Amino acid sequence: MSHAPVCHHITRYITSHAPVCHHITRYITSLAPVCHHMTRYITSLAPVCHHITRDITSLAPVCHHMTGDVTSRAPV
């Protein structure tokens, strides 16, 4: 039994899906600028995150002090 018809069928199937693959490739390519923009946006947020982290870190002694106050007043 020859496999030629099977191969021919597979080839036709792949060929018929070529436009779909091309469309997907174009779609992914069109998203590249968006991804680039998002990457830049995330990068621009880094200093803000760093600033927030510093704020939280600077508040740690205050929280610790408040916790100490609350703990010392617990029996009252």
N, CA, C and O atoms as CSV, one atom per row, in Angstrom:
chain,resi,resn,atom,element,x,y,z
A,1,MET,N,N,0.847,-1.195,0.000
A,1,MET,CA,C,0.000,0.000,0.000
A,1,MET,C,C,0.885,1.248,0.000
A,1,MET,O,O,1.812,1.366,0.801
A,2,SER,N,N,0.595,2.144,-0.878
A,2,SER,CA,C,1.409,3.351,-1.017
A,2,SER,C,C,0.977,4.419,-0.019
A,2,SER,O,O,-0.206,4.554,0.294
A,3,HIS,N,N,1.949,5.170,0.472
A,3,HIS,CA,C,1.657,6.269,1.394
A,3,HIS,C,C,1.505,7.594,0.659
A,3,HIS,O,O,1.252,8.626,1.280
A,4,ALA,N,N,1.658,7.566,-0.660
A,4,ALA,CA,C,1.589,8.796,-1.451
A,4,ALA,C,C,0.300,9.589,-1.210
A,4,ALA,O,O,0.368,10.799,-0.998
A,5,PRO,N,N,-0.880,8.938,-1.236
A,5,PRO,CA,C,-2.107,9.712,-0.997
A,5,PRO,C,C,-2.122,10.387,0.380
A,5,PRO,O,O,-2.602,11.511,0.527
A,6,VAL,N,N,-1.594,9.688,1.374
A,6,VAL,CA,C,-1.541,10.242,2.735
A,6,VAL,C,C,-0.650,11.481,2.750
A,6,VAL,O,O,-1.030,12.526,3.277
A,7,CYS,N,N,0.541,11.350,2.164
A,7,CYS,CA,C,1.484,12.479,2.102
A,7,CYS,C,C,0.859,13.649,1.357
A,7,CYS,O,O,0.993,14.804,1.762
A,8,HIS,N,N,0.173,13.333,0.259
A,8,HIS,CA,C,-0.467,14.371,-0.549
A,8,HIS,C,C,-1.532,15.088,0.283
A,8,HIS,O,O,-1.658,16.311,0.225
A,9,HIS,N,N,-2.286,14.319,1.047
A,9,HIS,CA,C,-3.342,14.867,1.901
A,9,HIS,C,C,-2.739,15.785,2.969
A,9,HIS,O,O,-3.242,16.882,3.211
A,10,ILE,N,N,-1.652,15.321,3.607
A,10,ILE,CA,C,-0.964,16.112,4.643
A,10,ILE,C,C,-0.421,17.402,4.033
A,10,ILE,O,O,-0.558,18.479,4.613
A,11,THR,N,N,0.198,17.282,2.855
A,11,THR,CA,C,0.758,18.456,2.174
A,11,THR,C,C,-0.344,19.467,1.883
A,11,THR,O,O,-0.165,20.664,2.109
A,12,ARG,N,N,-1.483,18.991,1.382
A,12,ARG,CA,C,-2.607,19.886,1.077
A,12,ARG,C,C,-3.118,20.542,2.353
A,12,ARG,O,O,-3.460,21.725,2.356
A,13,TYR,N,N,-3.167,19.774,3.432
A,13,TYR,CA,C,-3.651,20.280,4.722
A,13,TYR,C,C,-2.744,21.410,5.224
A,13,TYR,O,O,-3.218,22.468,5.637
A,14,ILE,N,N,-1.424,21.160,5.177
A,14,ILE,CA,C,-0.438,22.159,5.611
A,14,ILE,C,C,-0.536,23.403,4.728
A,14,ILE,O,O,-0.523,24.529,5.226
A,15,THR,N,N,-0.633,23.190,3.416
A,15,THR,CA,C,-0.717,24.303,2.466
A,15,THR,C,C,-1.969,25.131,2.717
A,15,THR,O,O,-1.928,26.360,2.644
A,16,SER,N,N,-3.070,24.471,3.010
A,16,SER,CA,C,-4.328,25.189,3.247
A,16,SER,C,C,-4.274,26.015,4.535
A,16,SER,O,O,-5.017,26.984,4.685
A,17,HIS,N,N,-3.395,25.630,5.459
A,17,HIS,CA,C,-3.255,26.374,6.714
A,17,HIS,C,C,-2.187,27.457,6.647
A,17,HIS,O,O,-2.023,28.228,7.593
A,18,ALA,N,N,-1.468,27.519,5.549
A,18,ALA,CA,C,-0.405,28.517,5.407
A,18,ALA,C,C,-0.909,29.944,5.647
A,18,ALA,O,O,-0.253,30.701,6.363
A,19,PRO,N,N,-2.072,30.340,5.063
A,19,PRO,CA,C,-2.566,31.698,5.319
A,19,PRO,C,C,-2.825,31.958,6.802
A,19,PRO,O,O,-2.598,33.065,7.291
A,20,VAL,N,N,-3.300,30.942,7.510
A,20,VAL,CA,C,-3.557,31.077,8.950
A,20,VAL,C,C,-2.247,31.358,9.676
A,20,VAL,O,O,-2.165,32.265,10.504
A,21,CYS,N,N,-1.218,30.565,9.353
A,21,CYS,CA,C,0.104,30.758,9.971
A,21,CYS,C,C,0.629,32.153,9.655
A,21,CYS,O,O,1.192,32.826,10.518
A,22,HIS,N,N,0.440,32.574,8.418
A,22,HIS,CA,C,0.899,33.897,7.986
A,22,HIS,C,C,0.171,34.979,8.782
A,22,HIS,O,O,0.774,35.960,9.216
A,23,HIS,N,N,-1.132,34.782,8.966
A,23,HIS,CA,C,-1.959,35.735,9.713
A,23,HIS,C,C,-1.489,35.815,11.167
A,23,HIS,O,O,-1.365,36.905,11.726
A,24,ILE,N,N,-1.229,34.649,11.775
A,24,ILE,CA,C,-0.751,34.592,13.165
A,24,ILE,C,C,0.600,35.298,13.283
A,24,ILE,O,O,0.832,36.067,14.217
A,25,THR,N,N,1.484,35.027,12.326
A,25,THR,CA,C,2.808,35.663,12.326
A,25,THR,C,C,2.665,37.178,12.255
A,25,THR,O,O,3.339,37.907,12.983
A,26,ARG,N,N,1.778,37.653,11.366
A,26,ARG,CA,C,1.556,39.099,11.223
A,26,ARG,C,C,0.994,39.678,12.510
A,26,ARG,O,O,1.378,40.771,12.928
A,27,TYR,N,N,0.078,38.938,13.141
A,27,TYR,CA,C,-0.548,39.376,14.387
A,27,TYR,C,C,0.502,39.531,15.487
A,27,TYR,O,O,0.533,40.540,16.192
A,28,ILE,N,N,1.365,38.515,15.625
A,28,ILE,CA,C,2.442,38.546,16.630
A,28,ILE,C,C,3.382,39.721,16.341
A,28,ILE,O,O,3.788,40.442,17.253
A,29,THR,N,N,3.719,39.903,15.067
A,29,THR,CA,C,4.605,40.998,14.666
A,29,THR,C,C,3.972,42.345,15.008
A,29,THR,O,O,4.659,43.265,15.452
A,30,SER,N,N,2.662,42.459,14.800
A,30,SER,CA,C,1.969,43.717,15.089
A,30,SER,C,C,1.919,44.006,16.588
A,30,SER,O,O,1.773,45.156,17.002
A,31,LEU,N,N,2.043,42.949,17.399
A,31,LEU,CA,C,2.023,43.130,18.853
A,31,LEU,C,C,3.379,43.576,19.398
A,31,LEU,O,O,3.459,44.091,20.513
A,32,ALA,N,N,4.432,43.386,18.628
A,32,ALA,CA,C,5.788,43.700,19.089
A,32,ALA,C,C,5.900,45.121,19.645
A,32,ALA,O,O,6.461,45.299,20.726
A,33,PRO,N,N,5.377,46.159,18.931
A,33,PRO,CA,C,5.466,47.521,19.481
A,33,PRO,C,C,4.730,47.657,20.806
A,33,PRO,O,O,5.171,48.385,21.695
A,34,VAL,N,N,3.607,46.955,20.936
A,34,VAL,CA,C,2.830,47.003,22.183
A,34,VAL,C,C,3.661,46.423,23.325
A,34,VAL,O,O,3.742,47.010,24.404
A,35,CYS,N,N,4.278,45.265,23.079
A,35,CYS,CA,C,5.134,44.632,24.093
A,35,CYS,C,C,6.285,45.562,24.463
A,35,CYS,O,O,6.646,45.688,25.633
A,36,HIS,N,N,6.853,46.209,23.450
A,36,HIS,CA,C,7.968,47.133,23.673
A,36,HIS,C,C,7.500,48.286,24.557
A,36,HIS,O,O,8.200,48.699,25.481
A,37,HIS,N,N,6.298,48.801,24.257
A,37,HIS,CA,C,5.723,49.911,25.021
A,37,HIS,C,C,5.495,49.487,26.470
A,37,HIS,O,O,5.801,50.237,27.397
A,38,MET,N,N,4.951,48.271,26.662
A,38,MET,CA,C,4.696,47.748,28.004
A,38,MET,C,C,5.998,47.570,28.777
A,38,MET,O,O,6.072,47.882,29.965
A,39,THR,N,N,7.020,47.069,28.096
A,39,THR,CA,C,8.328,46.873,28.732
A,39,THR,C,C,8.868,48.217,29.206
A,39,THR,O,O,9.380,48.334,30.319
A,40,ARG,N,N,8.747,49.237,28.342
A,40,ARG,CA,C,9.218,50.584,28.702
A,40,ARG,C,C,8.426,51.118,29.880
A,40,ARG,O,O,8.987,51.747,30.778
A,41,TYR,N,N,7.110,50.867,29.878
A,41,TYR,CA,C,6.224,51.330,30.951
A,41,TYR,C,C,6.618,50.688,32.280
A,41,TYR,O,O,6.731,51.371,33.298
A,42,ILE,N,N,6.825,49.367,32.261
A,42,ILE,CA,C,7.234,48.632,33.470
A,42,ILE,C,C,8.582,49.151,33.967
A,42,ILE,O,O,8.779,49.348,35.166
A,43,THR,N,N,9.510,49.371,33.027
A,43,THR,CA,C,10.838,49.881,33.379
A,43,THR,C,C,10.719,51.260,34.021
A,43,THR,O,O,11.433,51.571,34.975
A,44,SER,N,N,9.806,52.094,33.488
A,44,SER,CA,C,9.627,53.445,34.027
A,44,SER,C,C,9.026,53.416,35.429
A,44,SER,O,O,9.176,54.370,36.192
A,45,LEU,N,N,8.345,52.316,35.768
A,45,LEU,CA,C,7.746,52.187,37.098
A,45,LEU,C,C,8.763,51.750,38.149
A,45,LEU,O,O,8.523,51.910,39.345
A,46,ALA,N,N,9.885,51.206,37.717
A,46,ALA,CA,C,10.889,50.680,38.645
A,46,ALA,C,C,11.287,51.695,39.721
A,46,ALA,O,O,11.321,51.340,40.899
A,47,PRO,N,N,11.593,52.962,39.348
A,47,PRO,CA,C,11.954,53.934,40.392
A,47,PRO,C,C,10.822,54.156,41.388
A,47,PRO,O,O,11.072,54.339,42.579
A,48,VAL,N,N,9.575,54.140,40.908
A,48,VAL,CA,C,8.413,54.315,41.783
A,48,VAL,C,C,8.359,53.171,42.790
A,48,VAL,O,O,8.185,53.399,43.987
A,49,CYS,N,N,8.509,51.941,42.302
A,49,CYS,CA,C,8.510,50.764,43.187
A,49,CYS,C,C,9.636,50.872,44.209
A,49,CYS,O,O,9.461,50.557,45.386
A,50,HIS,N,N,10.785,51.321,43.739
A,50,HIS,CA,C,11.947,51.474,44.615
A,50,HIS,C,C,11.624,52.495,45.705
A,50,HIS,O,O,11.957,52.294,46.873
A,51,HIS,N,N,10.971,53.598,45.310
A,51,HIS,CA,C,10.602,54.662,46.240
A,51,HIS,C,C,9.614,54.131,47.280
A,51,HIS,O,O,9.755,54.396,48.474
A,52,ILE,N,N,8.610,53.374,46.812
A,52,ILE,CA,C,7.608,52.790,47.719
A,52,ILE,C,C,8.284,51.829,48.696
A,52,ILE,O,O,7.978,51.833,49.888
A,53,THR,N,N,9.197,51.013,48.191
A,53,THR,CA,C,9.929,50.069,49.043
A,53,THR,C,C,10.696,50.829,50.116
A,53,THR,O,O,10.705,50.431,51.281
A,54,ARG,N,N,11.343,51.934,49.718
A,54,ARG,CA,C,12.097,52.757,50.679
A,54,ARG,C,C,11.163,53.338,51.725
A,54,ARG,O,O,11.499,53.373,52.909
A,55,ASP,N,N,9.961,53.806,51.283
A,55,ASP,CA,C,8.971,54.353,52.220
A,55,ASP,C,C,8.563,53.297,53.238
A,55,ASP,O,O,8.535,53.560,54.440
A,56,ILE,N,N,8.246,52.100,52.749
A,56,ILE,CA,C,7.826,51.001,53.633
A,56,ILE,C,C,8.948,50.651,54.607
A,56,ILE,O,O,8.710,50.444,55.797
A,57,THR,N,N,10.173,50.588,54.088
A,57,THR,CA,C,11.332,50.257,54.922
A,57,THR,C,C,11.529,51.321,55.998
A,57,THR,O,O,11.838,51.002,57.146
A,58,SER,N,N,11.346,52.597,55.617
A,58,SER,CA,C,11.527,53.684,56.580
A,58,SER,C,C,10.420,53.684,57.634
A,58,SER,O,O,10.602,54.211,58.732
A,59,LEU,N,N,9.279,53.094,57.299
A,59,LEU,CA,C,8.165,53.024,58.253
A,59,LEU,C,C,8.322,51.871,59.237
A,59,LEU,O,O,7.676,51.860,60.286
A,60,ALA,N,N,9.166,50.907,58.913
A,60,ALA,CA,C,9.335,49.725,59.756
A,60,ALA,C,C,9.618,50.075,61.218
A,60,ALA,O,O,8.977,49.512,62.106
A,61,PRO,N,N,10.567,50.998,61.504
A,61,PRO,CA,C,10.819,51.342,62.915
A,61,PRO,C,C,9.584,51.934,63.587
A,61,PRO,O,O,9.334,51.670,64.763
A,62,VAL,N,N,8.805,52.738,62.845
A,62,VAL,CA,C,7.576,53.337,63.385
A,62,VAL,C,C,6.592,52.231,63.756
A,62,VAL,O,O,6.028,52.230,64.850
A,63,CYS,N,N,6.395,51.291,62.835
A,63,CYS,CA,C,5.488,50.163,63.103
A,63,CYS,C,C,5.974,49.368,64.308
A,63,CYS,O,O,5.184,48.966,65.163
A,64,HIS,N,N,7.267,49.151,64.362
A,64,HIS,CA,C,7.865,48.404,65.465
A,64,HIS,C,C,7.614,49.145,66.774
A,64,HIS,O,O,7.277,48.531,67.787
A,65,HIS,N,N,7.780,50.472,66.751
A,65,HIS,CA,C,7.577,51.320,67.927
A,65,HIS,C,C,6.111,51.259,68.363
A,65,HIS,O,O,5.817,51.125,69.551
A,66,MET,N,N,5.188,51.358,67.388
A,66,MET,CA,C,3.753,51.298,67.675
A,66,MET,C,C,3.377,49.943,68.249
A,66,MET,O,O,2.590,49.862,69.192
A,67,THR,N,N,3.931,48.889,67.691
A,67,THR,CA,C,3.664,47.537,68.189
A,67,THR,C,C,4.118,47.437,69.638
A,67,THR,O,O,3.433,46.851,70.476
A,68,GLY,N,N,5.287,48.019,69.923
A,68,GLY,CA,C,5.815,48.029,71.287
A,68,GLY,C,C,4.882,48.757,72.233
A,68,GLY,O,O,4.646,48.296,73.350
A,69,ASP,N,N,4.339,49.910,71.792
A,69,ASP,CA,C,3.400,50.695,72.599
A,69,ASP,C,C,2.138,49.893,72.893
A,69,ASP,O,O,1.677,49.830,74.032
A,70,VAL,N,N,1.587,49.280,71.844
A,70,VAL,CA,C,0.358,48.490,71.988
A,70,VAL,C,C,0.601,47.320,72.937
A,70,VAL,O,O,-0.233,47.024,73.793
A,71,THR,N,N,1.746,46.657,72.781
A,71,THR,CA,C,2.084,45.507,73.622
A,71,THR,C,C,2.232,45.938,75.080
A,71,THR,O,O,1.783,45.237,75.987
A,72,SER,N,N,2.868,47.100,75.305
A,72,SER,CA,C,3.098,47.557,76.682
A,72,SER,C,C,1.788,47.982,77.354
A,72,SER,O,O,1.691,47.980,78.581
A,73,ARG,N,N,0.783,48.346,76.554
A,73,ARG,CA,C,-0.507,48.773,77.109
A,73,ARG,C,C,-1.505,47.619,77.215
A,73,ARG,O,O,-2.608,47.791,77.734
A,74,ALA,N,N,-1.123,46.476,76.732
A,74,ALA,CA,C,-2.033,45.328,76.698
A,74,ALA,C,C,-2.672,45.021,78.057
A,74,ALA,O,O,-3.885,44.816,78.113
A,75,PRO,N,N,-1.904,44.980,79.156
A,75,PRO,CA,C,-2.521,44.641,80.451
A,75,PRO,C,C,-3.591,45.652,80.856
A,75,PRO,O,O,-4.548,45.294,81.543
A,76,VAL,N,N,-3.437,46.925,80.434
A,76,VAL,CA,C,-4.394,47.983,80.778
A,76,VAL,C,C,-5.637,47.754,79.951
A,76,VAL,O,O,-6.599,48.515,80.057
